Amino acid sequence: MKNKFYQYIQTLQDTITSNLETVDGKATFKEDKLLLLYSMPLSVTAATLKTVEALQLKS
């Protein structure tokens, strides 16, 4: 079940970032691999990391 959910989230993230790249026409997303929770790999885009950093600065 965890792997199925992971695959769903990964595919969703790929679809969203691909469509954003198409709409923008210039920007590309860089994928960073992280190991989080139970050693399950999780891909995080640079945009996601910037959002997390911005939220942490507001705290």
N, CA, C, O and CB atoms as a CASP TS submission, in Angstrom:
PFRMAT TS
TARGET T0000
AUTHOR 0000-0000-0000
METHOD Language model
MODEL 1
PARENT N/A
ATOM      1  N   MET     1       0.817  -1.193   0.000  1.00  0.00           N
ATOM      2  CA  MET     1       0.000   0.000   0.000  1.00  0.00           C
ATOM      3  C   MET     1       0.869   1.269   0.000  1.00  0.00           C
ATOM      4  O   MET     1       0.564   2.229  -0.707  1.00  0.00           O
ATOM      5  CB  MET     1      -0.934  -0.008   1.208  1.00  0.00           C
ATOM      6  N   LYS     2       1.949   1.268   0.795  1.00  0.00           N
ATOM      7  CA  LYS     2       2.834   2.435   0.841  1.00  0.00           C
ATOM      8  C   LYS     2       3.451   2.706  -0.525  1.00  0.00           C
ATOM      9  O   LYS     2       3.524   3.851  -0.972  1.00  0.00           O
ATOM     10  CB  LYS     2       3.938   2.231   1.885  1.00  0.00           C
ATOM     11  N   ASN     3       3.893   1.642  -1.177  1.00  0.00           N
ATOM     12  CA  ASN     3       4.512   1.820  -2.494  1.00  0.00           C
ATOM     13  C   ASN     3       3.518   2.339  -3.519  1.00  0.00           C
ATOM     14  O   ASN     3       3.866   3.159  -4.369  1.00  0.00           O
ATOM     15  CB  ASN     3       5.110   0.508  -2.979  1.00  0.00           C
ATOM     16  N   LYS     4       2.291   1.866  -3.440  1.00  0.00           N
ATOM     17  CA  LYS     4       1.254   2.324  -4.369  1.00  0.00           C
ATOM     18  C   LYS     4       0.988   3.820  -4.159  1.00  0.00           C
ATOM     19  O   LYS     4       0.853   4.573  -5.123  1.00  0.00           O
ATOM     20  CB  LYS     4      -0.057   1.505  -4.178  1.00  0.00           C
ATOM     21  N   PHE     5       0.916   4.240  -2.900  1.00  0.00           N
ATOM     22  CA  PHE     5       0.707   5.654  -2.585  1.00  0.00           C
ATOM     23  C   PHE     5       1.900   6.482  -3.055  1.00  0.00           C
ATOM     24  O   PHE     5       1.728   7.549  -3.644  1.00  0.00           O
ATOM     25  CB  PHE     5       0.482   5.847  -1.069  1.00  0.00           C
ATOM     26  N   TYR     6       3.112   5.987  -2.793  1.00  0.00           N
ATOM     27  CA  TYR     6       4.322   6.684  -3.223  1.00  0.00           C
ATOM     28  C   TYR     6       4.318   6.880  -4.736  1.00  0.00           C
ATOM     29  O   TYR     6       4.609   7.972  -5.225  1.00  0.00           O
ATOM     30  CB  TYR     6       5.578   5.906  -2.790  1.00  0.00           C
ATOM     31  N   GLN     7       3.989   5.827  -5.474  1.00  0.00           N
ATOM     32  CA  GLN     7       3.950   5.921  -6.936  1.00  0.00           C
ATOM     33  C   GLN     7       2.907   6.931  -7.400  1.00  0.00           C
ATOM     34  O   GLN     7       3.144   7.680  -8.347  1.00  0.00           O
ATOM     35  CB  GLN     7       3.657   4.550  -7.549  1.00  0.00           C
ATOM     36  N   TYR     8       1.751   6.953  -6.733  1.00  0.00           N
ATOM     37  CA  TYR     8       0.697   7.915  -7.073  1.00  0.00           C
ATOM     38  C   TYR     8       1.204   9.342  -6.882  1.00  0.00           C
ATOM     39  O   TYR     8       1.038  10.186  -7.762  1.00  0.00           O
ATOM     40  CB  TYR     8      -0.566   7.672  -6.209  1.00  0.00           C
ATOM     41  N   ILE     9       1.817   9.608  -5.739  1.00  0.00           N
ATOM     42  CA  ILE     9       2.324  10.952  -5.441  1.00  0.00           C
ATOM     43  C   ILE     9       3.435  11.330  -6.417  1.00  0.00           C
ATOM     44  O   ILE     9       3.483  12.466  -6.888  1.00  0.00           O
ATOM     45  CB  ILE     9       2.841  11.029  -3.986  1.00  0.00           C
ATOM     46  N   GLN    10       4.320  10.398  -6.722  1.00  0.00           N
ATOM     47  CA  GLN    10       5.418  10.665  -7.655  1.00  0.00           C
ATOM     48  C   GLN    10       4.877  11.019  -9.038  1.00  0.00           C
ATOM     49  O   GLN    10       5.341  11.974  -9.662  1.00  0.00           O
ATOM     50  CB  GLN    10       6.357   9.446  -7.748  1.00  0.00           C
ATOM     51  N   THR    11       3.906  10.260  -9.513  1.00  0.00           N
ATOM     52  CA  THR    11       3.304  10.519 -10.825  1.00  0.00           C
ATOM     53  C   THR    11       2.579  11.856 -10.830  1.00  0.00           C
ATOM     54  O   THR    11       2.667  12.610 -11.800  1.00  0.00           O
ATOM     55  CB  THR    11       2.333   9.390 -11.207  1.00  0.00           C
ATOM     56  N   LEU    12       1.869  12.150  -9.762  1.00  0.00           N
ATOM     57  CA  LEU    12       1.166  13.429  -9.651  1.00  0.00           C
ATOM     58  C   LEU    12       2.155  14.589  -9.683  1.00  0.00           C
ATOM     59  O   LEU    12       1.935  15.575 -10.387  1.00  0.00           O
ATOM     60  CB  LEU    12       0.331  13.477  -8.359  1.00  0.00           C
ATOM     61  N   GLN    13       3.238  14.475  -8.927  1.00  0.00           N
ATOM     62  CA  GLN    13       4.259  15.519  -8.902  1.00  0.00           C
ATOM     63  C   GLN    13       4.890  15.701 -10.283  1.00  0.00           C
ATOM     64  O   GLN    13       5.104  16.830 -10.723  1.00  0.00           O
ATOM     65  CB  GLN    13       5.341  15.183  -7.867  1.00  0.00           C
ATOM     66  N   ASP    14       5.183  14.608 -10.957  1.00  0.00           N
ATOM     67  CA  ASP    14       5.766  14.689 -12.297  1.00  0.00           C
ATOM     68  C   ASP    14       4.818  15.373 -13.276  1.00  0.00           C
ATOM     69  O   ASP    14       5.245  16.179 -14.103  1.00  0.00           O
ATOM     70  CB  ASP    14       6.123  13.292 -12.806  1.00  0.00           C
ATOM     71  N   THR    15       3.545  15.051 -13.181  1.00  0.00           N
ATOM     72  CA  THR    15       2.543  15.655 -14.064  1.00  0.00           C
ATOM     73  C   THR    15       2.429  17.154 -13.818  1.00  0.00           C
ATOM     74  O   THR    15       2.406  17.944 -14.763  1.00  0.00           O
ATOM     75  CB  THR    15       1.177  14.985 -13.864  1.00  0.00           C
ATOM     76  N   ILE    16       2.359  17.541 -12.561  1.00  0.00           N
ATOM     77  CA  ILE    16       2.221  18.962 -12.211  1.00  0.00           C
ATOM     78  C   ILE    16       3.445  19.748 -12.675  1.00  0.00           C
ATOM     79  O   ILE    16       3.307  20.791 -13.315  1.00  0.00           O
ATOM     80  CB  ILE    16       2.025  19.133 -10.683  1.00  0.00           C
ATOM     81  N   THR    17       4.639  19.255 -12.358  1.00  0.00           N
ATOM     82  CA  THR    17       5.841  20.007 -12.734  1.00  0.00           C
ATOM     83  C   THR    17       6.023  20.059 -14.247  1.00  0.00           C
ATOM     84  O   THR    17       6.470  21.073 -14.782  1.00  0.00           O
ATOM     85  CB  THR    17       7.077  19.386 -12.086  1.00  0.00           C
ATOM     86  N   SER    18       5.686  18.993 -14.927  1.00  0.00           N
ATOM     87  CA  SER    18       5.780  18.979 -16.389  1.00  0.00           C
ATOM     88  C   SER    18       4.840  20.010 -17.009  1.00  0.00           C
ATOM     89  O   SER    18       5.222  20.737 -17.926  1.00  0.00           O
ATOM     90  CB  SER    18       5.460  17.579 -16.933  1.00  0.00           C
ATOM     91  N   ASN    19       3.618  20.065 -16.508  1.00  0.00           N
ATOM     92  CA  ASN    19       2.655  21.044 -17.022  1.00  0.00           C
ATOM     93  C   ASN    19       3.075  22.477 -16.708  1.00  0.00           C
ATOM     94  O   ASN    19       2.885  23.370 -17.535  1.00  0.00           O
ATOM     95  CB  ASN    19       1.271  20.776 -16.440  1.00  0.00           C
ATOM     96  N   LEU    20       3.639  22.708 -15.534  1.00  0.00           N
ATOM     97  CA  LEU    20       4.126  24.047 -15.194  1.00  0.00           C
ATOM     98  C   LEU    20       5.278  24.458 -16.111  1.00  0.00           C
ATOM     99  O   LEU    20       5.352  25.612 -16.532  1.00  0.00           O
ATOM    100  CB  LEU    20       4.576  24.098 -13.722  1.00  0.00           C
ATOM    101  N   GLU    21       6.167  23.530 -16.418  1.00  0.00           N
ATOM    102  CA  GLU    21       7.265  23.822 -17.345  1.00  0.00           C
ATOM    103  C   GLU    21       6.725  24.178 -18.728  1.00  0.00           C
ATOM    104  O   GLU    21       7.229  25.093 -19.379  1.00  0.00           O
ATOM    105  CB  GLU    21       8.224  22.619 -17.443  1.00  0.00           C
ATOM    106  N   THR    22       5.708  23.461 -19.170  1.00  0.00           N
ATOM    107  CA  THR    22       5.103  23.720 -20.478  1.00  0.00           C
ATOM    108  C   THR    22       4.458  25.097 -20.519  1.00  0.00           C
ATOM    109  O   THR    22       4.646  25.844 -21.479  1.00  0.00           O
ATOM    110  CB  THR    22       4.065  22.646 -20.812  1.00  0.00           C
ATOM    111  N   VAL    23       3.706  25.433 -19.491  1.00  0.00           N
ATOM    112  CA  VAL    23       3.025  26.729 -19.437  1.00  0.00           C
ATOM    113  C   VAL    23       4.039  27.865 -19.388  1.00  0.00           C
ATOM    114  O   VAL    23       3.887  28.867 -20.086  1.00  0.00           O
ATOM    115  CB  VAL    23       2.089  26.799 -18.215  1.00  0.00           C
ATOM    116  N   ASP    24       5.076  27.710 -18.563  1.00  0.00           N
ATOM    117  CA  ASP    24       6.080  28.757 -18.406  1.00  0.00           C
ATOM    118  C   ASP    24       6.943  28.893 -19.662  1.00  0.00           C
ATOM    119  O   ASP    24       7.259  30.006 -20.083  1.00  0.00           O
ATOM    120  CB  ASP    24       6.963  28.465 -17.190  1.00  0.00           C
ATOM    121  N   GLY    25       7.312  27.792 -20.244  1.00  0.00           N
ATOM    122  CA  GLY    25       8.114  27.823 -21.459  1.00  0.00           C
ATOM    123  C   GLY    25       9.609  28.003 -21.251  1.00  0.00           C
ATOM    124  O   GLY    25      10.381  27.813 -22.191  1.00  0.00           O
ATOM    125  N   LYS    26      10.035  28.360 -20.060  1.00  0.00           N
ATOM    126  CA  LYS    26      11.457  28.585 -19.785  1.00  0.00           C
ATOM    127  C   LYS    26      11.948  27.780 -18.582  1.00  0.00           C
ATOM    128  O   LYS    26      12.998  27.138 -18.633  1.00  0.00           O
ATOM    129  CB  LYS    26      11.711  30.067 -19.548  1.00  0.00           C
ATOM    130  N   ALA    27      11.191  27.826 -17.529  1.00  0.00           N
ATOM    131  CA  ALA    27      11.622  27.213 -16.273  1.00  0.00           C
ATOM    132  C   ALA    27      11.630  25.694 -16.364  1.00  0.00           C
ATOM    133  O   ALA    27      10.823  25.088 -17.068  1.00  0.00           O
ATOM    134  CB  ALA    27      10.719  27.657 -15.132  1.00  0.00           C
ATOM    135  N   THR    28      12.556  25.106 -15.640  1.00  0.00           N
ATOM    136  CA  THR    28      12.585  23.654 -15.494  1.00  0.00           C
ATOM    137  C   THR    28      12.741  23.332 -14.016  1.00  0.00           C
ATOM    138  O   THR    28      13.321  24.108 -13.257  1.00  0.00           O
ATOM    139  CB  THR    28      13.740  23.016 -16.338  1.00  0.00           C
ATOM    140  N   PHE    29      12.228  22.204 -13.625  1.00  0.00           N
ATOM    141  CA  PHE    29      12.327  21.776 -12.244  1.00  0.00           C
ATOM    142  C   PHE    29      13.489  20.813 -12.093  1.00  0.00           C
ATOM    143  O   PHE    29      13.695  19.930 -12.926  1.00  0.00           O
ATOM    144  CB  PHE    29      11.017  21.127 -11.775  1.00  0.00           C
ATOM    145  N   LYS    30      14.235  20.991 -11.037  1.00  0.00           N
ATOM    146  CA  LYS    30      15.322  20.083 -10.702  1.00  0.00           C
ATOM    147  C   LYS    30      14.802  19.149  -9.621  1.00  0.00           C
ATOM    148  O   LYS    30      14.205  19.599  -8.643  1.00  0.00           O
ATOM    149  CB  LYS    30      16.610  20.859 -10.228  1.00  0.00           C
ATOM    150  N   GLU    31      15.021  17.878  -9.788  1.00  0.00           N
ATOM    151  CA  GLU    31      14.545  16.901  -8.821  1.00  0.00           C
ATOM    152  C   GLU    31      15.669  16.510  -7.883  1.00  0.00           C
ATOM    153  O   GLU    31      16.736  16.081  -8.322  1.00  0.00           O
ATOM    154  CB  GLU    31      13.980  15.665  -9.527  1.00  0.00           C
ATOM    155  N   ASP    32      15.426  16.660  -6.594  1.00  0.00           N
ATOM    156  CA  ASP    32      16.383  16.253  -5.573  1.00  0.00           C
ATOM    157  C   ASP    32      15.840  15.011  -4.882  1.00  0.00           C
ATOM    158  O   ASP    32      14.665  14.962  -4.519  1.00  0.00           O
ATOM    159  CB  ASP    32      16.646  17.401  -4.545  1.00  0.00           C
ATOM    160  N   LYS    33      16.677  14.028  -4.704  1.00  0.00           N
ATOM    161  CA  LYS    33      16.269  12.805  -4.012  1.00  0.00           C
ATOM    162  C   LYS    33      16.631  12.932  -2.536  1.00  0.00           C
ATOM    163  O   LYS    33      17.766  13.254  -2.185  1.00  0.00           O
ATOM    164  CB  LYS    33      16.944  11.545  -4.645  1.00  0.00           C
ATOM    165  N   LEU    34      15.666  12.679  -1.699  1.00  0.00           N
ATOM    166  CA  LEU    34      15.877  12.710  -0.260  1.00  0.00           C
ATOM    167  C   LEU    34      15.447  11.378   0.329  1.00  0.00           C
ATOM    168  O   LEU    34      14.596  10.691  -0.236  1.00  0.00           O
ATOM    169  CB  LEU    34      15.102  13.879   0.395  1.00  0.00           C
ATOM    170  N   LEU    35      16.020  11.019   1.437  1.00  0.00           N
ATOM    171  CA  LEU    35      15.566   9.838   2.155  1.00  0.00           C
ATOM    172  C   LEU    35      14.868  10.308   3.416  1.00  0.00           C
ATOM    173  O   LEU    35      15.477  10.931   4.285  1.00  0.00           O
ATOM    174  CB  LEU    35      16.750   8.871   2.486  1.00  0.00           C
ATOM    175  N   LEU    36      13.599  10.006   3.502  1.00  0.00           N
ATOM    176  CA  LEU    36      12.798  10.433   4.638  1.00  0.00           C
ATOM    177  C   LEU    36      11.936   9.278   5.125  1.00  0.00           C
ATOM    178  O   LEU    36      11.615   8.380   4.347  1.00  0.00           O
ATOM    179  CB  LEU    36      11.924  11.643   4.268  1.00  0.00           C
ATOM    180  N   LEU    37      11.564   9.286   6.363  1.00  0.00           N
ATOM    181  CA  LEU    37      10.624   8.336   6.941  1.00  0.00           C
ATOM    182  C   LEU    37      10.728   6.925   6.384  1.00  0.00           C
ATOM    183  O   LEU    37      10.387   6.678   5.228  1.00  0.00           O
ATOM    184  CB  LEU    37       9.250   8.829   6.740  1.00  0.00           C
ATOM    185  N   TYR    38      11.183   6.042   7.179  1.00  0.00           N
ATOM    186  CA  TYR    38      11.270   4.626   6.819  1.00  0.00           C
ATOM    187  C   TYR    38      12.204   4.382   5.636  1.00  0.00           C
ATOM    188  O   TYR    38      12.058   3.379   4.938  1.00  0.00           O
ATOM    189  CB  TYR    38       9.889   4.088   6.495  1.00  0.00           C
ATOM    190  N   SER    39      13.140   5.261   5.402  1.00  0.00           N
ATOM    191  CA  SER    39      14.095   5.138   4.294  1.00  0.00           C
ATOM    192  C   SER    39      13.429   5.068   2.932  1.00  0.00           C
ATOM    193  O   SER    39      14.004   4.527   1.988  1.00  0.00           O
ATOM    194  CB  SER    39      14.946   3.917   4.488  1.00  0.00           C
ATOM    195  N   MET    40      12.227   5.605   2.819  1.00  0.00           N
ATOM    196  CA  MET    40      11.541   5.629   1.529  1.00  0.00           C
ATOM    197  C   MET    40      11.990   6.866   0.769  1.00  0.00           C
ATOM    198  O   MET    40      11.873   7.975   1.291  1.00  0.00           O
ATOM    199  CB  MET    40       9.989   5.615   1.709  1.00  0.00           C
ATOM    200  N   PRO    41      12.503   6.710  -0.455  1.00  0.00           N
ATOM    201  CA  PRO    41      12.937   7.885  -1.215  1.00  0.00           C
ATOM    202  C   PRO    41      11.768   8.793  -1.535  1.00  0.00           C
ATOM    203  O   PRO    41      10.671   8.328  -1.845  1.00  0.00           O
ATOM    204  CB  PRO    41      13.631   7.463  -2.502  1.00  0.00           C
ATOM    205  N   LEU    42      12.005  10.062  -1.461  1.00  0.00           N
ATOM    206  CA  LEU    42      10.981  11.047  -1.758  1.00  0.00           C
ATOM    207  C   LEU    42      11.604  12.118  -2.627  1.00  0.00           C
ATOM    208  O   LEU    42      12.626  12.699  -2.262  1.00  0.00           O
ATOM    209  CB  LEU    42      10.375  11.655  -0.461  1.00  0.00           C
ATOM    210  N   SER    43      11.006  12.381  -3.757  1.00  0.00           N
ATOM    211  CA  SER    43      11.518  13.414  -4.647  1.00  0.00           C
ATOM    212  C   SER    43      10.924  14.750  -4.242  1.00  0.00           C
ATOM    213  O   SER    43       9.725  14.862  -3.988  1.00  0.00           O
ATOM    214  CB  SER    43      11.193  13.091  -6.126  1.00  0.00           C
ATOM    215  N   VAL    44      11.763  15.740  -4.187  1.00  0.00           N
ATOM    216  CA  VAL    44      11.312  17.072  -3.821  1.00  0.00           C
ATOM    217  C   VAL    44      11.881  18.045  -4.835  1.00  0.00           C
ATOM    218  O   VAL    44      13.089  18.069  -5.069  1.00  0.00           O
ATOM    219  CB  VAL    44      11.743  17.448  -2.369  1.00  0.00           C
ATOM    220  N   THR    45      11.024  18.837  -5.431  1.00  0.00           N
ATOM    221  CA  THR    45      11.507  19.810  -6.400  1.00  0.00           C
ATOM    222  C   THR    45      12.103  21.007  -5.678  1.00  0.00           C
ATOM    223  O   THR    45      11.807  21.256  -4.510  1.00  0.00           O
ATOM    224  CB  THR    45      10.375  20.256  -7.339  1.00  0.00           C
ATOM    225  N   ALA    46      12.931  21.729  -6.377  1.00  0.00           N
ATOM    226  CA  ALA    46      13.522  22.938  -5.805  1.00  0.00           C
ATOM    227  C   ALA    46      12.436  23.921  -5.402  1.00  0.00           C
ATOM    228  O   ALA    46      12.568  24.608  -4.390  1.00  0.00           O
ATOM    229  CB  ALA    46      14.488  23.594  -6.800  1.00  0.00           C
ATOM    230  N   ALA    47      11.364  23.997  -6.183  1.00  0.00           N
ATOM    231  CA  ALA    47      10.263  24.904  -5.851  1.00  0.00           C
ATOM    232  C   ALA    47       9.634  24.515  -4.522  1.00  0.00           C
ATOM    233  O   ALA    47       9.284  25.385  -3.724  1.00  0.00           O
ATOM    234  CB  ALA    47       9.200  24.898  -6.964  1.00  0.00           C
ATOM    235  N   THR    48       9.489  23.228  -4.280  1.00  0.00           N
ATOM    236  CA  THR    48       8.938  22.765  -3.012  1.00  0.00           C
ATOM    237  C   THR    48       9.857  23.149  -1.868  1.00  0.00           C
ATOM    238  O   THR    48       9.390  23.607  -0.825  1.00  0.00           O
ATOM    239  CB  THR    48       8.720  21.250  -3.035  1.00  0.00           C
ATOM    240  N   LEU    49      11.152  22.969  -2.048  1.00  0.00           N
ATOM    241  CA  LEU    49      12.104  23.330  -1.005  1.00  0.00           C
ATOM    242  C   LEU    49      12.067  24.819  -0.712  1.00  0.00           C
ATOM    243  O   LEU    49      12.145  25.222   0.448  1.00  0.00           O
ATOM    244  CB  LEU    49      13.508  22.914  -1.404  1.00  0.00           C
ATOM    245  N   LYS    50      11.949  25.641  -1.746  1.00  0.00           N
ATOM    246  CA  LYS    50      11.871  27.084  -1.541  1.00  0.00           C
ATOM    247  C   LYS    50      10.609  27.449  -0.777  1.00  0.00           C
ATOM    248  O   LYS    50      10.634  28.343   0.069  1.00  0.00           O
ATOM    249  CB  LYS    50      11.911  27.823  -2.883  1.00  0.00           C
ATOM    250  N   THR    51       9.508  26.770  -1.063  1.00  0.00           N
ATOM    251  CA  THR    51       8.256  27.024  -0.353  1.00  0.00           C
ATOM    252  C   THR    51       8.406  26.663   1.116  1.00  0.00           C
ATOM    253  O   THR    51       7.971  27.415   1.988  1.00  0.00           O
ATOM    254  CB  THR    51       7.096  26.229  -0.985  1.00  0.00           C
ATOM    255  N   VAL    52       9.012  25.526   1.394  1.00  0.00           N
ATOM    256  CA  VAL    52       9.225  25.104   2.772  1.00  0.00           C
ATOM    257  C   VAL    52      10.130  26.093   3.494  1.00  0.00           C
ATOM    258  O   VAL    52       9.860  26.455   4.640  1.00  0.00           O
ATOM    259  CB  VAL    52       9.830  23.692   2.819  1.00  0.00           C
ATOM    260  N   GLU    53      11.195  26.533   2.841  1.00  0.00           N
ATOM    261  CA  GLU    53      12.104  27.507   3.450  1.00  0.00           C
ATOM    262  C   GLU    53      11.377  28.809   3.751  1.00  0.00           C
ATOM    263  O   GLU    53      11.579  29.396   4.814  1.00  0.00           O
ATOM    264  CB  GLU    53      13.305  27.773   2.531  1.00  0.00           C
ATOM    265  N   ALA    54      10.539  29.266   2.836  1.00  0.00           N
ATOM    266  CA  ALA    54       9.797  30.510   3.038  1.00  0.00           C
ATOM    267  C   ALA    54       8.848  30.380   4.222  1.00  0.00           C
ATOM    268  O   ALA    54       8.711  31.313   5.013  1.00  0.00           O
ATOM    269  CB  ALA    54       9.015  30.886   1.769  1.00  0.00           C
ATOM    270  N   LEU    55       8.200  29.244   4.347  1.00  0.00           N
ATOM    271  CA  LEU    55       7.285  29.032   5.466  1.00  0.00           C
ATOM    272  C   LEU    55       8.040  28.984   6.784  1.00  0.00           C
ATOM    273  O   LEU    55       7.547  29.474   7.800  1.00  0.00           O
ATOM    274  CB  LEU    55       6.488  27.742   5.269  1.00  0.00           C
ATOM    275  N   GLN    56       9.228  28.400   6.779  1.00  0.00           N
ATOM    276  CA  GLN    56      10.022  28.330   7.998  1.00  0.00           C
ATOM    277  C   GLN    56      10.493  29.716   8.423  1.00  0.00           C
ATOM    278  O   GLN    56      10.580  29.999   9.618  1.00  0.00           O
ATOM    279  CB  GLN    56      11.220  27.402   7.801  1.00  0.00           C
ATOM    280  N   LEU    57      10.796  30.574   7.470  1.00  0.00           N
ATOM    281  CA  LEU    57      11.240  31.928   7.794  1.00  0.00           C
ATOM    282  C   LEU    57      10.125  32.741   8.434  1.00  0.00           C
ATOM    283  O   LEU    57      10.389  33.617   9.258  1.00  0.00           O
ATOM    284  CB  LEU    57      11.744  32.634   6.541  1.00  0.00           C
ATOM    285  N   LYS    58       8.876  32.457   8.059  1.00  0.00           N
ATOM    286  CA  LYS    58       7.735  33.180   8.623  1.00  0.00           C
ATOM    287  C   LYS    58       7.446  32.753  10.053  1.00  0.00           C
ATOM    288  O   LYS    58       6.834  33.500  10.815  1.00  0.00           O
ATOM    289  CB  LYS    58       6.500  32.965   7.766  1.00  0.00           C
ATOM    290  N   SER    59       7.885  31.552  10.420  1.00  0.00           N
ATOM    291  CA  SER    59       7.598  31.022  11.763  1.00  0.00           C
ATOM    292  C   SER    59       8.424  31.702  12.820  1.00  0.00           C
ATOM    293  O   SER    59       8.306  31.376  14.001  1.00  0.00           O
ATOM    294  CB  SER    59       7.848  29.530  11.812  1.00  0.00           C
TER
END
